[in-house]
């Protein structure tokens, strides 16, 4: 009970001070990397049920658009992997297109270190078309800390984003925390809460109405160690966030 209260307070504290990531890959990362010699293929599917309806900073509206992201992750060592992303958009009024690509090396603390929590660091760089994201060249630095206690699982991703081209290019690092808390209700099904936010520049936060905050009710299915399934329904909590999004991730390890 104390653990549950502590995790809930951490989540609420983060919500108070946090703008959600672009709705292509809506996921709170765990610390584990793909095993050496293995490949993980994932499809991220997101549908914006109620989103923006006008062009903002040159970017097309998100209302009733589908985002399909293909992610391929290669495991090189027990503690290092590289991920590749292909972002795609499906929608009317010119919103069907290839959007961009990212590459993401990630390093993890080896299990032989016997740390009390899982720790890894993801560094993601790439580009996206201005019609879909005003910031066309970006770097994401994502520390990952997670822990499993019995049926409880908790993951914290205190993300820092840097834009090299676009309206945020001169704003410095943008703080975009992600948090996940879930509980195994059976050997197969876990239910939980996922939070995605962005505050604006680190330590110089935007007014709350300009920040993005999204909260998802999500489920994970663990029916086979070679498969991954996550799905959730999310709501925007601030004026800048899309109001309702459905997301689903299906992954297969080879």
Backbone as CSV, one residue per row, in Angstrom:
resi,resn,N_x,N_y,N_z,CA_x,CA_y,CA_z,C_x,C_y,C_z
1,UNK,0.831,-1.205,0.000,0.000,0.000,0.000,0.870,1.261,0.000
2,UNK,1.937,1.283,0.838,2.843,2.441,0.858,3.485,2.663,-0.508
3,UNK,3.879,1.560,-1.160,4.494,1.668,-2.479,3.514,2.252,-3.487
4,UNK,2.266,1.765,-3.448,1.249,2.267,-4.378,1.009,3.756,-4.185
5,UNK,0.934,4.202,-2.929,0.729,5.623,-2.637,1.915,6.445,-3.125
6,UNK,3.148,5.940,-2.882,4.340,6.667,-3.311,4.371,6.834,-4.823
7,UNK,4.097,5.764,-5.569,4.127,5.839,-7.023,3.044,6.777,-7.544
8,UNK,1.887,6.759,-6.914,0.804,7.651,-7.335,1.186,9.108,-7.103
9,UNK,1.837,9.384,-5.973,2.254,10.762,-5.700,3.296,11.230,-6.705
10,UNK,4.231,10.335,-7.060,5.239,10.702,-8.063,4.569,11.031,-9.380
11,UNK,3.580,10.212,-9.758,2.861,10.454,-11.007,2.134,11.783,-10.969
12,UNK,1.441,12.064,-9.875,0.695,13.316,-9.777,1.641,14.509,-9.768
13,UNK,2.785,14.374,-9.095,3.758,15.464,-9.082,4.244,15.777,-10.498
14,UNK,4.487,14.721,-11.273,4.942,14.921,-12.641,3.871,15.594,-13.468
15,UNK,2.584,15.219,-13.268,1.496,15.800,-14.031,1.383,17.289,-13.761
16,UNK,1.659,17.706,-12.544,1.541,19.118,-12.204,2.482,19.960,-13.049
17,UNK,3.644,19.421,-13.386,4.680,20.236,-14.022,5.158,19.648,-15.337
18,UNK,4.280,19.257,-16.187,4.791,18.624,-17.373,4.112,19.105,-18.635
19,UNK,4.103,18.618,-22.075,3.498,18.607,-23.349,3.867,17.276,-23.957
20,UNK,2.886,16.583,-24.454,3.137,15.207,-24.853,3.968,15.124,-26.113
21,UNK,4.682,14.003,-26.237,5.499,13.787,-27.409,4.616,13.683,-28.640
22,UNK,5.210,13.860,-29.829,4.448,13.702,-31.059,3.789,12.331,-31.066
23,UNK,2.566,12.287,-31.603,1.777,11.066,-31.494,2.109,10.060,-32.597
24,UNK,3.363,9.640,-32.651,3.793,8.591,-33.562,4.224,7.355,-32.787
25,UNK,4.974,7.572,-31.741,5.422,6.467,-30.891,5.074,6.830,-29.453
26,UNK,3.899,6.400,-29.015,3.414,6.738,-27.677,3.740,5.549,-26.776
27,UNK,4.850,5.648,-26.082,5.347,4.515,-25.304,6.265,4.989,-24.187
28,UNK,6.067,4.455,-23.000,7.013,4.646,-21.906,7.982,3.468,-21.944
29,UNK,9.262,3.756,-22.076,10.255,2.697,-22.260,10.557,1.966,-20.955
30,UNK,10.781,0.659,-21.083,11.407,-0.109,-20.031,12.908,-0.100,-20.227
31,UNK,13.657,-0.532,-19.224,15.121,-0.410,-19.271,15.794,-1.518,-20.076
32,UNK,15.134,-2.640,-20.283,15.775,-3.770,-20.950,16.039,-3.478,-22.421
33,UNK,17.158,-3.969,-22.930,17.476,-3.879,-24.346,17.181,-5.222,-25.018
34,UNK,17.080,-5.200,-26.342,16.883,-6.427,-27.104,18.124,-7.307,-26.975
35,UNK,17.915,-8.602,-26.799,19.023,-9.522,-26.579,19.995,-9.542,-27.755
36,UNK,21.246,-9.838,-27.467,22.276,-9.944,-28.501,21.855,-10.955,-29.565
37,UNK,21.974,-10.540,-30.838,21.643,-11.429,-31.938,20.165,-11.526,-32.258
38,UNK,19.328,-10.732,-31.573,17.891,-10.750,-31.811,17.441,-9.430,-32.455
39,UNK,16.278,-9.481,-33.082,15.667,-8.310,-33.699,14.230,-8.183,-33.212
40,UNK,13.831,-6.961,-32.876,12.460,-6.675,-32.463,11.794,-5.827,-33.532
41,UNK,10.674,-6.300,-34.060,9.899,-5.564,-35.053,8.592,-5.121,-34.410
42,UNK,8.327,-3.795,-34.417,7.132,-3.260,-33.774,6.362,-2.363,-34.741
43,UNK,5.045,-2.396,-34.592,4.167,-1.484,-35.321,3.416,-0.654,-34.289
44,UNK,3.617,0.667,-34.329,2.924,1.599,-33.448,1.769,2.224,-34.240
45,UNK,0.537,1.983,-33.811,-0.644,2.514,-34.494,-1.400,3.439,-33.544
46,UNK,-1.586,4.694,-33.963,-2.259,5.684,-33.127,-3.317,6.410,-33.941
47,UNK,-4.509,6.532,-33.375,-5.604,7.244,-34.035,-6.054,8.394,-33.150
48,UNK,-6.012,9.616,-33.694,-6.429,10.789,-32.932,-7.934,10.967,-33.090
49,UNK,-8.659,10.641,-32.047,-10.117,10.719,-32.064,-10.584,12.168,-32.049
50,UNK,-9.920,12.986,-31.261,-10.284,14.402,-31.139,-8.988,15.202,-31.002
51,UNK,-8.549,15.795,-32.111,-7.294,16.532,-32.105,-7.430,17.923,-32.665
52,UNK,-6.306,18.514,-33.035,-6.314,19.876,-33.569,-7.007,19.897,-34.929
53,UNK,-7.677,21.015,-35.234,-8.473,21.122,-36.458,-8.001,22.246,-37.370
54,UNK,-6.931,22.918,-37.003,-6.377,24.000,-37.822,-4.869,23.824,-37.956
55,UNK,-4.279,24.480,-38.945,-2.834,24.448,-39.127,-2.172,25.300,-38.041
56,UNK,-1.141,24.746,-37.401,-0.425,25.460,-36.338,1.066,25.393,-36.607
57,UNK,1.740,26.537,-36.667,3.178,26.605,-36.966,3.520,25.869,-38.259
58,UNK,2.579,25.891,-39.225,2.807,25.236,-40.504,2.501,23.757,-40.528
59,UNK,2.161,23.158,-39.366,1.880,21.727,-39.286,0.399,21.467,-39.505
60,UNK,0.085,20.379,-40.232,-1.287,20.013,-40.530,-2.027,19.599,-39.261
61,UNK,-3.359,19.749,-39.232,-4.130,19.343,-38.058,-4.077,17.834,-37.833
62,UNK,-4.284,17.427,-36.581,-4.171,16.015,-36.209,-5.516,15.313,-36.072
63,UNK,-6.631,16.047,-36.159,-7.935,15.436,-35.927,-8.221,14.326,-36.942
64,UNK,-8.625,13.152,-36.443,-9.007,11.995,-37.252,-7.887,11.546,-38.192
65,UNK,-6.663,11.603,-37.736,-5.531,11.120,-38.510,-4.987,9.841,-37.861
66,UNK,-4.470,8.947,-38.689,-3.843,7.712,-38.214,-2.336,7.826,-38.405
67,UNK,-1.589,7.508,-37.364,-0.123,7.467,-37.462,0.325,6.011,-37.362
68,UNK,1.129,5.587,-38.336,1.691,4.232,-38.343,3.212,4.339,-38.342
69,UNK,3.820,3.820,-37.291,5.276,3.871,-37.161,5.838,2.454,-37.128
70,UNK,6.797,2.204,-37.997,7.506,0.918,-38.003,8.821,1.102,-37.253
71,UNK,9.034,0.261,-36.251,10.262,0.319,-35.455,10.992,-1.016,-35.564
72,UNK,12.254,-0.970,-35.930,13.101,-2.168,-36.019,14.280,-1.971,-35.067
73,UNK,14.429,-2.865,-34.093,15.485,-2.744,-33.090,16.392,-3.965,-33.146
74,UNK,17.688,-3.721,-33.240,18.688,-4.783,-33.320,19.496,-4.834,-32.029
75,UNK,19.633,-6.022,-31.446,20.439,-6.197,-30.247,21.860,-6.603,-30.610
76,UNK,22.846,-5.787,-30.234,24.245,-6.031,-30.603,25.025,-6.728,-29.495
77,UNK,24.770,-6.323,-28.260,25.432,-6.926,-27.093,24.366,-7.079,-26.015
78,UNK,24.689,-7.671,-24.861,23.694,-7.764,-23.786,23.281,-6.411,-23.219
79,UNK,23.987,-5.330,-23.590,23.686,-4.022,-23.012,23.573,-2.903,-24.049
80,UNK,23.554,-3.239,-25.357,23.492,-2.204,-26.387,22.601,-2.646,-27.540
81,UNK,21.722,-1.744,-27.981,20.841,-1.984,-29.113,20.755,-0.723,-29.967
82,UNK,20.240,-0.875,-31.190,19.993,0.262,-32.063,18.601,0.119,-32.668
83,UNK,17.799,1.187,-32.565,16.456,1.183,-33.127,16.358,2.120,-34.321
84,UNK,15.533,1.739,-35.292,15.283,2.545,-36.483,13.773,2.751,-36.612
85,UNK,13.366,3.975,-36.956,11.941,4.308,-37.039,11.593,4.859,-38.423
86,UNK,10.420,4.479,-38.915,9.827,5.052,-40.120,8.453,5.579,-39.737
87,UNK,8.268,6.904,-39.753,7.012,7.534,-39.362,6.133,7.752,-40.600
88,UNK,4.851,7.417,-40.475,3.905,7.560,-41.575,2.577,8.107,-41.063
89,UNK,1.913,8.885,-41.906,0.633,9.482,-41.559,-0.413,9.091,-42.596
90,UNK,-1.641,8.805,-42.128,-2.767,8.471,-42.996,-3.936,9.377,-42.654
91,UNK,-4.388,10.150,-43.635,-5.510,11.049,-43.387,-5.915,11.776,-44.660
92,UNK,-7.047,12.442,-44.611,-7.515,13.188,-45.777,-6.828,14.551,-45.851
93,UNK,-7.172,15.319,-46.872,-6.662,16.690,-47.047,-5.135,16.749,-47.041
94,UNK,-4.498,15.818,-47.760,-3.042,15.850,-47.890,-2.276,15.352,-46.688
95,UNK,-2.932,14.633,-45.799,-2.246,14.179,-44.586,-1.759,12.733,-44.674
96,UNK,-1.783,12.123,-45.859,-1.211,10.793,-46.062,0.175,10.943,-46.662
97,UNK,1.192,10.526,-45.909,2.562,10.735,-46.379,3.548,9.999,-45.480
98,UNK,4.734,9.779,-46.023,5.895,9.409,-45.203,6.337,10.656,-44.465
99,UNK,6.497,10.570,-43.156,6.732,11.753,-42.323,8.205,11.958,-42.013
100,UNK,8.943,10.887,-41.714,10.342,11.052,-41.356,10.936,9.775,-40.790
101,UNK,12.193,9.852,-40.376,12.900,8.690,-39.832,13.801,9.109,-38.678
102,UNK,13.986,8.182,-37.732,14.882,8.401,-36.598,15.777,7.180,-36.421
103,UNK,16.922,7.373,-35.775,17.784,6.294,-35.332,18.004,6.455,-33.834
104,UNK,18.043,5.326,-33.110,18.086,5.401,-31.653,19.034,4.354,-31.058
105,UNK,20.286,4.692,-30.776,21.129,3.799,-29.985,20.714,3.853,-28.506
106,UNK,20.844,2.714,-27.831,20.499,2.679,-26.402,21.477,1.785,-25.649
107,UNK,21.909,2.275,-24.488,22.837,1.572,-23.621,22.132,1.255,-22.304
108,UNK,22.370,0.062,-21.764,21.743,-0.347,-20.507,22.802,-0.764,-19.496
109,UNK,22.489,-0.574,-18.225,23.357,-1.091,-17.173,23.274,-2.618,-17.194
110,UNK,24.385,-3.335,-17.384,24.331,-4.806,-17.468,23.782,-5.425,-16.193
111,UNK,23.127,-6.566,-16.332,22.580,-7.272,-15.172,23.672,-7.679,-14.191
112,UNK,24.883,-7.859,-14.695,25.998,-8.272,-13.827,26.361,-7.198,-12.808
113,UNK,25.892,-5.961,-13.016,26.146,-4.902,-12.044,25.239,-5.024,-10.825
114,UNK,24.143,-5.765,-10.969,23.225,-6.035,-9.858,22.679,-4.747,-9.225
115,UNK,22.317,-3.796,-10.044,21.703,-2.572,-9.538,20.287,-2.854,-9.039
116,UNK,19.804,-2.103,-8.049,18.461,-2.364,-7.505,17.333,-1.958,-8.449
117,UNK,17.638,-1.146,-9.450,16.647,-0.752,-10.454,17.255,-0.941,-11.840
118,UNK,16.388,-1.092,-12.854,16.863,-1.139,-14.226,17.171,0.261,-14.718
119,UNK,18.286,0.431,-15.416,18.695,1.754,-15.908,19.218,1.614,-17.336
120,UNK,18.769,2.502,-18.210,19.343,2.577,-19.552,19.224,4.007,-20.056
121,UNK,19.926,4.286,-21.155,19.938,5.620,-21.746,19.743,5.500,-23.242
122,UNK,18.693,6.158,-23.739,18.369,6.163,-25.158,18.662,7.544,-25.732
123,UNK,19.311,7.577,-26.912,19.605,8.834,-27.601,19.049,8.721,-29.018
124,UNK,18.013,9.503,-29.308,17.285,9.370,-30.580,17.430,10.641,-31.405
125,UNK,17.858,10.471,-32.659,18.053,11.614,-33.554,17.388,11.344,-34.889
126,UNK,16.801,12.398,-35.505,16.213,12.209,-36.818,15.545,13.457,-37.343
127,UNK,14.792,13.265,-38.428,14.120,14.385,-39.074,12.671,14.014,-39.340
128,UNK,11.848,15.028,-39.523,10.463,14.863,-39.898,10.039,16.064,-40.740
129,UNK,9.065,15.853,-41.624,8.621,16.912,-42.524,7.913,18.021,-41.745
130,UNK,8.140,19.265,-42.188,7.570,20.425,-41.497,6.053,20.422,-41.504
131,UNK,5.422,19.789,-42.508,3.963,19.735,-42.569,3.368,18.897,-41.447
132,UNK,4.210,18.070,-40.801,3.722,17.194,-39.736,4.347,17.500,-38.379
133,UNK,5.494,18.172,-38.372,6.132,18.587,-37.123,6.940,19.849,-37.390
134,UNK,6.604,20.969,-36.762,7.326,22.220,-37.016,8.825,22.110,-36.756
135,UNK,9.203,21.310,-35.763,10.625,21.094,-35.477,11.102,19.917,-36.325
136,UNK,11.846,20.207,-37.394,12.133,19.200,-38.407,13.397,18.377,-38.143
137,UNK,14.252,18.822,-37.244,15.457,18.080,-36.891,15.587,18.088,-35.373
138,UNK,15.558,16.902,-34.750,15.467,16.851,-33.291,16.395,15.779,-32.707
139,UNK,16.724,15.990,-31.443,17.479,15.034,-30.643,16.703,14.790,-29.357
140,UNK,16.526,13.507,-29.005,15.863,13.146,-27.750,16.844,12.381,-26.870
141,UNK,17.027,12.846,-25.640,17.847,12.165,-24.641,16.895,11.592,-23.593
142,UNK,16.844,10.261,-23.504,15.845,9.606,-22.658,16.513,8.693,-21.626
143,UNK,16.737,9.172,-20.404,17.113,8.256,-19.332,15.900,7.392,-18.964
144,UNK,16.155,6.142,-18.592,15.079,5.201,-18.277,15.405,4.513,-16.954
145,UNK,14.480,4.592,-16.025,14.632,3.930,-14.724,13.355,3.142,-14.471
146,UNK,13.473,1.839,-14.229,12.267,1.058,-13.957,12.528,0.019,-12.875
147,UNK,11.427,-0.514,-12.355,11.513,-1.476,-11.264,10.247,-2.319,-11.226
148,UNK,10.410,-3.602,-10.937,9.298,-4.527,-10.762,9.267,-4.978,-9.304
149,UNK,8.133,-4.748,-8.611,7.931,-5.205,-7.234,6.722,-6.132,-7.224
150,UNK,6.939,-7.413,-7.172,5.798,-8.315,-7.192,4.984,-8.099,-8.456
151,UNK,3.692,-7.780,-8.276,2.841,-7.518,-9.427,2.904,-6.094,-9.926
152,UNK,3.583,-5.206,-9.178,3.670,-3.799,-9.568,4.848,-3.545,-10.495
153,UNK,4.646,-2.639,-11.442,5.731,-2.204,-12.326,5.694,-0.680,-12.420
154,UNK,6.890,-0.064,-12.363,6.987,1.390,-12.445,8.143,1.762,-13.356
155,UNK,7.918,2.737,-14.259,8.977,3.216,-15.141,8.918,4.731,-15.232
156,UNK,10.087,5.358,-15.135,10.215,6.812,-15.240,11.169,7.135,-16.383
157,UNK,10.723,7.976,-17.321,11.546,8.447,-18.444,11.595,9.968,-18.408
158,UNK,12.551,10.588,-17.735,12.652,12.053,-17.695,13.341,12.582,-18.960
159,UNK,12.566,12.711,-20.028,13.097,12.973,-21.364,13.480,14.441,-21.542
160,UNK,14.577,14.664,-22.278,14.999,15.999,-22.695,15.043,16.036,-24.221
161,UNK,14.347,17.031,-24.823,14.277,17.175,-26.273,15.011,18.436,-26.713
162,UNK,15.759,18.309,-27.816,16.449,19.452,-28.387,16.096,19.551,-29.869
163,UNK,15.639,20.736,-30.293,15.347,20.981,-31.699,16.514,21.740,-32.336
164,UNK,16.877,21.331,-33.562,17.937,22.011,-34.307,17.388,22.844,-35.459
165,UNK,16.111,22.655,-35.807,15.480,23.410,-36.887,13.986,23.500,-36.604
166,UNK,13.468,24.712,-36.505,12.059,24.896,-36.194,11.855,25.914,-35.097
167,UNK,10.616,26.109,-34.647,10.319,27.154,-33.662,10.980,26.956,-32.306
168,UNK,11.356,25.730,-31.961,11.994,25.478,-30.658,13.513,25.418,-30.735
169,UNK,14.087,25.761,-31.896,15.531,25.584,-32.105,16.376,26.385,-31.124
170,UNK,15.885,27.526,-30.694,16.666,28.388,-29.801,16.133,28.384,-28.368
171,UNK,15.314,27.408,-28.030,14.715,27.372,-26.696,15.471,26.477,-25.726
172,UNK,16.472,25.784,-26.210,17.222,24.898,-25.329,16.516,23.563,-25.146
173,UNK,16.902,22.841,-24.096,16.336,21.520,-23.824,14.909,21.632,-23.308
174,UNK,14.010,20.850,-23.919,12.607,20.814,-23.512,12.397,19.589,-22.628
175,UNK,11.821,19.802,-21.450,11.585,18.701,-20.510,10.264,18.022,-20.847
176,UNK,10.339,16.703,-21.168,9.156,15.950,-21.601,9.080,14.625,-20.836
177,UNK,8.659,14.636,-19.582,8.668,13.411,-18.777,7.570,12.435,-19.189
178,UNK,7.898,11.132,-19.124,6.948,10.041,-19.323,6.984,9.149,-18.088
179,UNK,5.812,8.673,-17.654,5.740,7.834,-16.459,4.745,6.701,-16.712
180,UNK,5.068,5.516,-16.196,4.144,4.381,-16.292,4.066,3.665,-14.958
181,UNK,2.852,3.315,-14.561,2.625,2.482,-13.381,1.575,1.448,-13.743
182,UNK,1.885,0.164,-13.545,0.933,-0.881,-13.893,0.942,-1.977,-12.831
183,UNK,-0.080,-2.833,-12.905,-0.202,-3.940,-11.958,-0.681,-5.178,-12.701
184,UNK,-0.050,-6.327,-12.429,-0.435,-7.585,-13.060,-1.698,-8.124,-12.395
185,UNK,-2.813,-8.067,-13.121,-4.049,-8.619,-12.549,-4.155,-10.120,-12.824
186,UNK,-3.306,-10.635,-13.722,-3.180,-12.065,-13.971,-1.803,-12.315,-14.548
187,UNK,-1.493,-13.567,-14.869,-0.193,-13.874,-15.464,-0.062,-13.298,-16.866
188,UNK,-1.174,-12.947,-17.501,-1.173,-12.462,-18.877,-1.461,-10.973,-18.975
189,UNK,-2.356,-10.461,-18.135,-2.880,-9.100,-18.283,-2.345,-8.177,-17.187
190,UNK,-1.837,-7.019,-17.620,-1.448,-5.950,-16.702,-2.220,-4.689,-17.087
191,UNK,-2.746,-4.000,-16.092,-3.464,-2.748,-16.319,-2.714,-1.616,-15.638
192,UNK,-2.742,-0.427,-16.253,-2.012,0.672,-15.637,-2.325,2.021,-16.231
193,UNK,-1.523,2.983,-15.784,-1.639,4.379,-16.206,-0.312,4.794,-16.849
194,UNK,-0.418,5.504,-17.978,0.764,6.069,-18.627,0.579,7.571,-18.776
195,UNK,1.619,8.309,-18.503,1.570,9.772,-18.593,2.635,10.276,-19.567
196,UNK,2.255,11.232,-20.416,3.175,11.848,-21.371,3.013,13.360,-21.280
197,UNK,4.120,14.073,-21.126,4.009,15.517,-20.984,5.192,16.253,-21.553
198,UNK,5.039,17.563,-21.667,6.147,18.431,-22.053,5.901,19.805,-21.458
199,UNK,6.878,20.320,-20.724,6.701,21.566,-19.973,7.190,22.798,-20.687
200,UNK,8.026,22.608,-21.726,8.767,23.733,-22.287,10.209,23.654,-21.826
201,UNK,10.984,24.740,-21.965,12.412,24.701,-21.625,12.661,24.269,-20.186
202,UNK,13.704,23.479,-20.001,14.058,22.948,-18.691,14.321,24.088,-17.709
203,UNK,13.600,24.072,-16.577,13.681,25.073,-15.516,13.123,26.444,-15.907
204,UNK,12.604,26.591,-17.114,11.948,27.830,-17.551,10.641,27.443,-18.246
205,UNK,9.741,26.873,-17.464,8.579,26.197,-18.017,7.573,27.164,-18.640
206,UNK,6.870,26.665,-19.670,5.811,27.433,-20.311,4.622,27.582,-19.373
207,UNK,3.762,28.586,-19.635,2.487,28.637,-18.906,1.725,27.332,-19.100
208,UNK,0.942,26.950,-18.109,0.299,25.636,-18.110,-0.562,25.416,-19.349
209,UNK,-1.221,26.450,-19.873,-2.095,26.262,-21.033,-1.291,25.985,-22.309
210,UNK,0.012,26.285,-22.307,0.862,26.005,-23.458,1.598,24.676,-23.333
211,UNK,1.507,24.046,-22.184,2.127,22.744,-21.986,1.192,21.643,-22.495
212,UNK,1.763,20.482,-22.763,0.982,19.306,-23.161,1.028,18.275,-22.044
213,UNK,-0.152,17.762,-21.694,-0.253,16.690,-20.710,-1.274,15.685,-21.222
214,UNK,-0.869,14.418,-21.301,-1.787,13.364,-21.712,-1.709,12.209,-20.728
215,UNK,-2.861,11.656,-20.405,-2.949,10.532,-19.476,-3.669,9.383,-20.179
216,UNK,-3.042,8.208,-20.164,-3.595,7.027,-20.828,-3.939,5.945,-19.813
217,UNK,-5.085,5.306,-20.014,-5.371,4.033,-19.367,-4.924,2.958,-20.342
218,UNK,-4.041,2.068,-19.912,-3.405,1.146,-20.850,-3.370,-0.269,-20.303
219,UNK,-3.239,-1.214,-21.224,-3.095,-2.620,-20.852,-1.929,-3.235,-21.605
220,UNK,-1.226,-4.151,-20.944,-0.173,-4.949,-21.564,-0.574,-6.417,-21.480
221,UNK,-0.367,-7.144,-22.582,-0.639,-8.582,-22.609,0.681,-9.322,-22.730
222,UNK,0.922,-10.255,-21.809,2.178,-11.004,-21.771,1.892,-12.491,-21.994
223,UNK,1.384,-12.806,-23.187,0.982,-14.180,-23.482,2.117,-15.015,-24.063
224,UNK,3.204,-14.358,-24.504,4.334,-15.070,-25.096,5.560,-14.177,-24.982
225,UNK,6.711,-14.695,-24.532,7.898,-13.842,-24.364,8.401,-13.238,-25.664
226,UNK,8.038,-13.790,-26.803,8.485,-13.253,-28.086,7.536,-12.209,-28.663
227,UNK,6.420,-11.979,-27.993,5.436,-11.016,-28.485,5.268,-9.879,-27.491
228,UNK,4.911,-8.704,-28.023,4.619,-7.530,-27.208,3.272,-6.962,-27.646
229,UNK,2.427,-6.632,-26.679,1.158,-5.983,-26.994,0.844,-4.944,-25.924
230,UNK,0.597,-3.730,-26.380,0.213,-2.640,-25.486,-0.849,-1.814,-26.189
231,UNK,-1.889,-1.448,-25.478,-2.941,-0.614,-26.059,-3.485,0.304,-24.979
232,UNK,-3.963,1.473,-25.395,-4.489,2.409,-24.406,-5.324,3.503,-25.026
233,UNK,-6.132,4.102,-24.190,-6.955,5.244,-24.575,-6.510,6.430,-23.742
234,UNK,-6.168,7.537,-24.433,-5.617,8.690,-23.733,-6.442,9.937,-23.897
235,UNK,-6.302,10.823,-22.901,-7.021,12.091,-22.892,-6.031,13.233,-22.659
236,UNK,-6.211,14.320,-23.394,-5.413,15.504,-23.169,-5.935,16.278,-21.975
237,UNK,-5.018,16.740,-21.135,-5.406,17.414,-19.899,-5.231,18.927,-19.972
238,UNK,-4.630,19.417,-21.062,-4.414,20.851,-21.205,-4.904,21.308,-22.578
239,UNK,-4.967,22.619,-22.748,-5.494,23.201,-23.975,-4.666,22.830,-25.206
240,UNK,-3.366,22.666,-25.057,-2.485,22.395,-26.197,-2.487,20.940,-26.635
241,UNK,-2.965,20.037,-25.793,-2.883,18.608,-26.084,-4.077,18.143,-26.910
242,UNK,-3.856,17.116,-27.756,-4.974,16.457,-28.414,-5.884,15.856,-27.346
243,UNK,-7.203,15.948,-27.580,-8.153,15.626,-26.510,-8.381,14.138,-26.309
244,UNK,-8.293,13.333,-27.385,-8.533,11.900,-27.235,-7.746,11.136,-28.295
245,UNK,-7.012,10.108,-27.858,-6.174,9.305,-28.751,-6.283,7.833,-28.352
246,UNK,-6.388,6.963,-29.361,-6.267,5.525,-29.124,-4.936,5.060,-29.687
247,UNK,-4.201,4.270,-28.926,-2.897,3.797,-29.396,-2.770,2.296,-29.173
248,UNK,-1.981,1.659,-30.052,-1.742,0.224,-29.944,-0.342,-0.095,-30.460
249,UNK,0.352,-0.980,-29.750,1.686,-1.424,-30.145,1.665,-2.944,-30.232
250,UNK,2.092,-3.473,-31.380,2.248,-4.911,-31.548,3.707,-5.171,-31.944
251,UNK,4.387,-6.042,-31.195,5.784,-6.312,-31.463,6.074,-7.793,-31.506
252,UNK,7.080,-8.177,-32.299,7.499,-9.584,-32.404,9.025,-9.650,-32.375
253,UNK,9.545,-10.491,-31.494,10.993,-10.667,-31.344,11.440,-11.876,-32.160
254,UNK,12.524,-11.692,-32.948,13.060,-12.778,-33.793,14.492,-13.090,-33.380
